[in-house]
């Protein structure tokens, strides 16, 4: 078997491919930045002592992680349009990506936060650090270093899933 890979017929479509790649990168970058920020807040809220807030965050994570991404896009684009809320396709796709990646990032970051030893948190409290400083310096930074590979994999999966937004 001999194959002849001749891509000269695709050369006129090169600008279309570049536009598609650029759109994918834009969508993924916005979704990852906003999604990780929201996911971090959800991870801290899920660990909070306020039970209703913790339960709402748990329900959000479970619902989003247990529904297919294509269903989430359809619900945002067609479901909201059926109740009178219309949005551009790009906005609906990026919003669905943000909601999806925020749930996955929240669970990944929560696992990292739980890996921080309680002794470190107690030591920071004894030193008189504020709750914000403890959360940022003692809990979040070390946990992000531990879960960085899982987050990176999730970002790549989201870039691949952006094809469903077409």
NUBA-893718 format. One record per residue (C-alpha): residue number from 0; x, y, z. Coordinates in nm, 4 decimals, decimal comma. Layout:
BEGIN
    n        xx        yy        zz
  NUM         X         Y         Z
...
This chain:
BEGIN
    n        xx        yy        zz
    0    0,0000    0,0000    0,0000
    1    0,1292    0,3361   -0,0948
    2   -0,0314    0,6506    0,0235
    3    0,0165    0,9839   -0,1369
    4   -0,0449    1,2656    0,1085
    5   -0,1098    1,5621   -0,1129
    6   -0,2441    1,8610    0,0783
    7   -0,2186    2,1141   -0,2023
    8   -0,5966    2,1116   -0,2457
    9   -0,6295    2,2455    0,1099
   10   -0,3958    2,5426    0,0626
   11   -0,6753    2,7851   -0,0347
   12   -0,8471    2,7066    0,2965
   13   -0,5415    2,7847    0,5104
   14   -0,6851    3,1185    0,6388
   15   -1,0013    2,9389    0,7499
   16   -0,7948    2,6865    0,9466
   17   -0,5974    2,9675    1,1101
   18   -0,9168    3,1520    1,2058
   19   -1,0540    2,8322    1,3589
   20   -0,7344    2,7718    1,5555
   21   -0,7352    3,1328    1,6796
   22   -1,1007    3,1049    1,7866
   23   -1,0243    2,7823    1,9735
   24   -0,7333    2,9452    2,1558
   25   -0,9422    3,2507    2,2495
   26   -1,2296    3,0412    2,3790
   27   -1,0019    2,8138    2,5765
   28   -0,7948    3,0955    2,7263
   29   -1,0999    3,2867    2,8502
   30   -1,2640    2,9707    2,9831
   31   -0,9507    2,8550    3,1634
   32   -0,8728    3,1883    3,3307
   33   -1,2275    3,2614    3,4451
   34   -1,3081    2,8959    3,5137
   35   -1,0099    2,8429    3,7415
   36   -1,0903    3,1622    3,9318
   37   -1,4511    3,0495    3,9818
   38   -1,3364    2,6951    4,0580
   39   -1,1006    2,8202    4,3277
   40   -1,3823    3,0139    4,4941
   41   -1,6108    2,7101    4,4721
   42   -1,3384    2,4863    4,6205
   43   -1,2979    2,7166    4,9202
   44   -1,6766    2,7505    4,9548
   45   -1,7193    2,3728    4,9481
   46   -1,4734    2,3448    5,2375
   47   -1,6496    2,6174    5,4367
   48   -1,8262    2,5592    5,7669
   49   -2,1493    2,7096    5,6274
   50   -2,3464    2,3947    5,5440
   51   -2,5935    2,5406    5,2884
   52   -2,3074    2,6972    5,0919
   53   -2,1068    2,3754    5,1048
   54   -2,4059    2,1716    4,9858
   55   -2,4839    2,4107    4,7011
   56   -2,1224    2,3892    4,5814
   57   -2,1274    2,0101    4,6094
   58   -2,4502    1,9931    4,4087
   59   -2,3094    2,2255    4,1418
   60   -1,9952    2,0157    4,1063
   61   -2,1851    1,6876    4,0891
   62   -2,4451    1,8114    3,8400
   63   -2,1882    1,9637    3,6041
   64   -1,9461    1,6724    3,6235
   65   -2,2235    1,4176    3,5624
   66   -2,3784    1,5773    3,2562
   67   -2,2194    1,5700    2,9121
   68   -2,0598    1,8918    2,7918
   69   -2,2744    1,8925    2,4774
   70   -2,5888    1,8868    2,6923
   71   -2,4569    2,1815    2,8916
   72   -2,3983    2,3798    2,5704
   73   -2,7479    2,2943    2,4452
   74   -2,9064    2,3957    2,7758
   75   -2,7285    2,7302    2,7755
   76   -2,7874    2,8140    2,4119
   77   -3,1283    2,6631    2,3366
   78   -3,2687    2,6369    2,6889
   79   -3,2111    3,0007    2,7748
   80   -3,3359    3,1071    2,4308
   81   -3,6627    2,9249    2,4965
   82   -3,7244    3,1433    2,8021
   83   -3,6338    3,4624    2,6160
   84   -3,2652    3,5001    2,7027
   85   -3,0676    3,5113    2,3786
   86   -2,6917    3,5355    2,3624
   87   -2,4332    3,5177    2,0861
   88   -2,2955    3,1764    2,0032
   89   -1,9440    3,2643    2,1199
   90   -2,0722    3,3847    2,4578
   91   -2,2875    3,0753    2,5096
   92   -1,9999    2,8439    2,4195
   93   -1,7502    3,0207    2,6448
   94   -2,0020    3,0373    2,9301
   95   -2,0633    2,6623    2,8999
   96   -1,6877    2,6045    2,8988
   97   -1,6445    2,8244    3,2075
   98   -1,9194    2,6429    3,3964
   99   -1,7716    2,3066    3,2998
  100   -1,4087    2,3772    3,3762
  101   -1,4961    2,5565    3,7007
  102   -1,6594    2,2409    3,8367
  103   -1,3659    2,0208    3,7425
  104   -1,1110    2,2755    3,8655
  105   -1,3005    2,3134    4,1944
  106   -1,2749    1,9438    4,2625
  107   -0,9080    1,9294    4,1628
  108   -0,8197    2,2340    4,3743
  109   -1,0261    2,1052    4,6668
  110   -0,8221    1,7847    4,6609
  111   -0,5064    1,9951    4,6676
  112   -0,6365    2,2055    4,9562
  113   -0,7135    1,8940    5,1571
  114   -0,3566    1,7723    5,1060
  115   -0,2219    2,0665    5,3085
  116   -0,1437    1,9407    5,6599
  117   -0,3597    2,0888    5,9347
  118   -0,0429    2,1625    6,1320
  119    0,0650    2,4168    5,8730
  120   -0,2682    2,5953    5,8947
  121   -0,2551    2,5943    6,2756
  122    0,1015    2,7274    6,2673
  123   -0,0068    3,0112    6,0379
  124   -0,2936    3,0937    6,2737
  125   -0,0509    3,0969    6,5679
  126    0,1690    3,3412    6,3774
  127   -0,1297    3,5738    6,3488
  128   -0,1760    3,5588    5,9732
  129   -0,5115    3,6732    5,8427
  130   -0,7529    3,4196    5,6940
  131   -0,6856    3,5609    5,3472
  132   -0,3072    3,5203    5,3865
  133   -0,3492    3,1691    5,5229
  134   -0,5735    3,0805    5,2307
  135   -0,3366    3,2271    4,9730
  136    0,0128    3,1572    5,1055
  137   -0,0320    2,8493    5,3223
  138   -0,3128    2,6633    5,1459
  139   -0,3588    2,7676    4,7827
  140   -0,0039    2,8097    4,6551
  141    0,1275    2,4733    4,7802
  142   -0,1891    2,2940    4,6699
  143   -0,1706    2,4377    4,3173
  144    0,1847    2,3053    4,2907
  145    0,0581    1,9582    4,3829
  146   -0,2384    1,9538    4,1444
  147   -0,0771    2,1405    3,8558
  148   -0,0511    1,8278    3,6348
  149   -0,4203    1,7461    3,6806
  150   -0,5203    2,1066    3,6054
  151   -0,3053    2,1114    3,2935
  152   -0,4679    1,7920    3,1700
  153   -0,8088    1,9445    3,2311
  154   -0,7130    2,2531    3,0293
  155   -0,6102    2,0362    2,7366
  156   -0,9333    1,8372    2,7596
  157   -1,1281    2,1631    2,7538
  158   -0,9421    2,2740    2,4420
  159   -1,0416    1,9485    2,2744
  160   -1,4000    1,9840    2,3958
  161   -1,4237    2,3284    2,2384
  162   -1,4817    2,1491    1,9084
  163   -1,8309    2,0648    2,0340
  164   -1,9127    2,4341    2,0410
  165   -1,9090    2,4448    1,6629
